[in-house]
Amino acid sequence: WLELQSRVPTSLTVGQRVACTWALARAQAPGDLPSLVEQCLRDQRGMQAQDLANTVWAAATVRGLVSQGFAAAVERAADADLEGQQLASVMWACATLLHRDSSATRLAARAAREASGLTSREMAQVLWAVARLGVRTKQLMAAVAAKEIPETLADAA
């Protein structure tokens, strides 16, 4: 792993660098992964929604990387056009690192607006995140209560 990390070329595009960092974090690779994550957090220009979600997820996975770069990435993610899994991943990262700021509240409000399109897994991640962060949102709870229970779960009850 150490050799692989040292071979991550600096000439990669932002998306490629984020993908490499995400893969190394997913594999729980030993070595200097925090510096790769910090590099992604420092240079966010050109990041798409998936890149932002993967970067904050990697930062939370290696723990302890709450930095100005992390806060900026979360802020940008809160303003990005996130899909359900990306939204859930960003909120999971915030909750894992106990990153409480206005962007977490905005992400919870977005989850409430988009609750009908979230999968059960994504909704579970979002609910865990808002509970851990102490974010109070009546709209999210109302959206959860209104969400239809999948037939397979309803039949099992």
NORFENSUL-V699516 format. One record per run of one state. SS is the DSSP state (h for helix, s for strand, l for the rest). FROM is the first residue (numbers start at 1). LEN is the number of residues. If there is no record, write none. Layout:
# NORFENSUL-V699516
ss->SS from->FROM len->LEN
ss->SS from->FROM len->LEN
This chain:
# NORFENSUL-V699516
ss->l from->1 len->1
ss->h from->2 len->5
ss->l from->7 len->7
ss->h from->14 len->13
ss->l from->27 len->6
ss->h from->33 len->10
ss->l from->43 len->6
ss->h from->49 len->13
ss->l from->62 len->6
ss->h from->68 len->12
ss->l from->80 len->4
ss->h from->84 len->13
ss->l from->97 len->5
ss->h from->102 len->12
ss->l from->114 len->1
ss->h from->115 len->3
ss->l from->118 len->2
ss->h from->120 len->14
ss->l from->134 len->4
ss->h from->138 len->9
ss->l from->147 len->4
ss->h from->151 len->6
ss->l from->157 len->1
